[in-house]
Amino acid sequence: MKLLKLLAASICLASAMAVSVSHNPEDVEGFFTKSKSGHTNNWAVLVCTSRFWFNYRHIANTLSMYRTVKRLGIPDSNIILMLADDVACNPRNIFPATVYNNRDRHLDLYGENVEVDYRGYEVTVENFIRMLTGRVAKDTPRSKRLMTDDQSNILVYMTGHGGEEFLKFQDAEEISAYDLGDAFQQMHEKKRYNEILFMIDTCQANTMYTKIHSPNILATGSSKLKESSYSHHDDPDIGVAVIDRFTYYNLEVLEKIDMQSKATIKDLFDTYNYNLLGSTHGVREDLFNRPLDQVPITDFFGNVQNVELTEPKKPSKTDEWATTQEDEVDPFVHDYSEDKNESSTLKVEPTYQTVLQDHTFEIGRPDQSQLWRYASFMVLSVGLVGALAAGSSII
């Protein structure tokens, strides 16, 4: 009886091992390839350009987006948070060290783990453009740098007071639609992004993306030319509006998804409604290369976890010259006792395609078929059972 149990266990083990060495390329490729958008990392640039207490809602807008992208997986190291004012510590705040986006004050947006990278007078047009384009001073800390590359998807969210083709910074200066378009063009030329989602909540917001001409940029705004954007509601105790409508209704959708969500950007845009927003939203997708119904929301508001395989580095001419110099032998110091027929070979690391073709993830020789390996495991298992049975009888 024990022998039969042992034989059955061995057969199950052999079957499991045979299945585990399956060489389906799609299984391997699905883990190692990039996402459909071609990006391998996500970044968020969240900017509040307004100061003064009566602009409390703009701070709340930005901190609400900050909380959302962190919840969906983007770490603080990949978030640039710019807040032009610190309403949490304003003497008019009857709830010190807090910021809320709803009058029930259920969620404190300023509660824990808020890392502000640019605050107060650091939030300027110059610093914003330098951060986007990478033209920062050498002593700029890492937390103030947008360290993206050509495989980065970036969410750029801005809120504040604006007008036709401009957005005010600190109520003292303005960034124009031309400035923004030029900054994105520099990012494209320097290969600092894969795709960008530009979202802006301000009056006449849609005019801010009219001068963008760089590829792979999707843009949306809260109001068209000559229209204002409106707040959603106020808090009688705080005394000011606590969130804007456009941001509020975006959050209604974003709060219902998680990192594994299949909801798309089109699903988000389809929820925009004039009766809810009080203004005419805008979407510009002519520069974007993918259908919006195939773009997951998490491609911009979340964080991908793919693994990228790179090709082996090819030796440069300098390396080849150095290798040649090393291979040259001085005849006066050469040890002739060595075998002159022995030759050194250069070991070349296999590429990703070679790995899939040669089945190096499998057990056994590459030319062995799956059936042959399965039979081998069966024979091995039966032999093992026989040896154990013989040993038991001897004992």
N, C-alpha and C positions, 0 to 999 in steps of 0.2 A: 504493500500500500504506500509506504513511504517512497519507494522507488518511482511509482506512478506519479505521485505528487511532485517529486523532484524533476521528473521528465517533463511534466506539464509546465512547471515554472521555467525550466530552461527554454522550452519552445516559445513561451510568451516573451521571455527576455530577448531571444533571437529575433522575434518578429518586431519587437519594439526598436531594437538596434537597426534592423534593416530599414524600417520606416524613417528612423531619425536621420539616416544618411541620404535621404532623398535629395536629388540634385535638381530640383525645380528652380530654374533661374529666376522666376518671378518672385519666389519667396525671398531669395537673397537680395534681389534688386530692389524689392519694396522697402527693405530696411536701409540700404545704403544710398539710394538716390535722393535727390532733392525733391521739394514739393513741386506741384504743377506750375507754380508761379516762377520757379527757378531760384527761390531765395532760401537761405540757410540760417538767417537770423532776423530778429525784429527789433525795431527801435521806435520810440515815441518822443516827439518834441511837443510839449504842452506849454502854451504861452498865454498868460494873462497880462495884458498891456495897460490895465487901468489901475490907478491908485485912488485914494480917498474912500471914506467910509460908505458913501452912498453908492459905490460900485461893488459893494459886498458880493452881489450875485456873480460878478465876473470871477472873483476868487473861488467861489463855490463851484462855478462851472468847471474851472480847470482842475480843482481838487477832486471833483466827481469823476472826471475822465481819468485822472491819475489813479484813483482807487480801482476803477474798472479795468484798466490795462494791467495793473499789478495782479488783480484777482484772476485774470485770464492768462497769466504766466510771464509777462514781460518783467524782468528783474529791474531793480533800481539802477543797476549798472548800465542799463540800456534805455534809461529814461532821462531826458533833460527837462526839468521842471523850472519854469520861469514865472515868478510871482512878483508883480510890481509893487505890491503893498502887503502888509502883514495885519490883516483885520483881526486875527485871533488875539493880538495884543493891543488892539486899539482901545483907548480908555472909554469909548462909547459902548463897547461890547459888554453887555450885562452878564454874559456867559464867558468869562475870561478863558483864553487858550483853547477856544473851540471855534469851529466853522460848521454850519449846518446848511443843507440844501432843501430842507423841508420844514414846515412850521411845526410839525410834531416833534422835531429835534430828536428823532430816533437814532440817527447815525451821526457821530462826530467825525467829520472828514479830516480833522486835524489831530486826531487822537494818537495813533501810534505809527511809528516807522514812516514818517513823512520826511523825505530828503529833498529840500529845496536847493537847487543848484545855482540859480541866479535869483537874487531877491532885491527889492527896493530899487535903488539907483543903478544897479547892475543891469537891469532890464532896459536896454537901449536898442535902437535900430542897428547900430554898429556891432554890438555884441551878438545880436541875433544873427546877422548876416555872416559874421566871422565864424560863428559856431556852425552854421549850416555848411559853409564852404570849406571849413577846416583851416582857415587863415588866422589861427589864434597864436598868441605869443608862446614862446618856448616854455615859459614857466607856468603856463596855464595848467591847473590840476586836471587829472583824468575825468573827474566828475563834471567838468565844464566842457568836455570835448565830445563831439559827435563822431565816434570812431567807427564809422560805417564803411562798407565796401560795395562792390558791384553785385553782391548777393544779399543786400540788406533791403528789407521792406520797411518803410518809414511812415508812421502816422504823424502828420503835422497838424496840430489842433491850435487854433487861435481864437481869442475872444476879447472883446473890448468895445470901444466906440470908434465907428468908422463912417465913411462917406463914399462918394463916388471915386473908386480906385485908390483909396487910402485907408489906413488904419492908424489911429493915434497911439503913441507910446507915451505913457506918463503925463498925458495932457500937455506935453511940451514939444514933441516932435512927431513925425509921421513916417510910415513906410508906405511906399506907393506900390501899385500893381506892377509897375516896371521894375522896381527894386526886387520884388519877390520873384518875378519871372527871370530876371538876370541871375539871382542866387540859385534857382533851380537849374538854370542852364550851366552854371559853373559846376554844380554838383554832377550833372550829366557828363560834362567834359572830363571831370576828374574821376569818373566812375565811382561815385559815392552812394549810389542807390541802385536797386533793382526795380522797385516800384514805389510810388509815393501816393498816399491818400491824404489830400489836403482838405481839411474841414474847418470852416470859419463861421463863427456866430457873432454877427455884428450888423449894424444897419447897412443896407446896400452891399451886403456881403458878396453877392455873386459877381460884382465888378472887380473883386480882388484877384480872380483867377482868369481874367480876360487876356492878360498879357503873358500867360504861360505858353511856351511853345516846345518844351522839352518832352521827349517820349516817355511812355509808361507812367503818366501822372493822371490820377483820377481826382476830381475836385467836386466839392459840394458846399453850398452856402445856405444861409437861413433866409435871405431876402434878396429881391431883385433891385435894379436901379430905381431910385426915388422911393423905395419902401424902407420902413423902419422894422427892426426886430424888437420883440417885446418880451418882458419878463413873464414868468408863469404865475407866481403868487408871492406874497410877502409874509413876513412874520410880525405880528403886531408888537410882540415883546422886543424883538431886535430892532424893529422900526423901519426896515428896508426890505426890498425884494431879495429873495434868497436864491433864485435860479432863473435862468432864461428858458423860454419855451422850446426853442430848437434843441438845446442841450437836454432839457428834461425829457422830451419824447425820444431822443436817441437813447438815453439811459433806460427808458422803459423797455426797450428791446434788448439792450446789451445786458441788463441785469437778469434776463431770463435764459441766457446761454452760458455754457461752460466751455472748457478748452477742447472738448470732443464734439462740439456742436457742428452740425452740417448747414446751419443757416448761412445764407449768402448775403453779399452786399446788396443785391437786388431786393432781397427780402427786407432789408433795413430801409432802403430808399422808398420802397412801396408803402411804407407806413407814414411817410410825410404827407400831411394834409393841410390845406390852407385853413380849414375851419379850426384845426388844432393850433397851428403855428401863428395864425393871424397875419401871415406874410407868405410870399411865393418863394418856395425853396428852389434851388437850382442844382443841376448835376451836369458836369462836363466830362464826357467820356470819349471824346474824339481822339485824344492822345493815348488812350489806354488800349492795350492790345488784346485783352481777354474779355469774353462776354461776362457781364456782371452776374448772371445766374450761375456762373461757374467759379466765382470768387468767394471763398468762405470769409465770413466776417473775421475769423481768427487769423487770416492772412495779414491783417493790419492791427487788430486789437488784441491779438494773442501772441503766442510764441511757439515757433516750430522746434522740433527735437530731432531733426534728421542728421544723419552722419554723411559727411562728404569724403569720397575717396579721390585723392589727387594722383596724377600721373607721376612716375619716377622722374626726378630731376635729371635732365640731360647734362652730361659734363660740358663745361664751357671750354673755349679754346685755351684759356689759361690753365684749366685743370689738365687738358690733354697735353699741353707743353710740359707741365710739371711731371706728369706720368712718364712722358718720353725721356725726360732728364733722369728720372729715377731708374728707368730701365737700361740706360746706357752704362756699360760696365768698363771700368778702367782695366786694361789688360795687365797692368803691372801689379794690381792688388787682387785680381780675381782668383777665387779658390777653384782650381781646376778639378778638385776632387768631387765637386758636385756633378750630378748627372746633367750633361749638356742638353739631353733630349727632353728634360722636364720643362714644361711651359706653364706659365701662370695664366689663368683665365679670369676674365672679368665677370663677376656675378651680377646678373641683371635681375632686379626685383620684378616679379610678375605684375602686369597691369591688371586693372579690374576686369577687362574683357578676358584676359588669359585665365584669371582665377575662375570665372564662370565656365569657360570652355574646358579647362582641365579638371574641373570638379575637385579642386584642392580642399574644399570643405568636407569631402567625403572620406570615408575610411577605405583604404585599399588602393590599388593601382587605378590610374585614370581609365585604362582600357577595359576594366572589368564592368560588366553590365550589372544592373540592379538584381536581376534574377540569380546571377552567379554568386553575388555576395550573400543573398538570402540563403542559397543552398549551402554556402560555406559555413554560415552561422549555424544552420541546422546540423550539419555534420559535426561541427565543433561541440555543439550542445549535447548531441547524442554520445559523442566520445567522452565528454566530461561526466555524463550520467553513468556511463559504463565503468569508468575508472572509479567513481565514488562507490558504485555498487560492489565492485570487486574488492575494494578496500574494506567495505563494511563486512563482507562475507569472511574475509581473512580474520578480521578482529573477532 
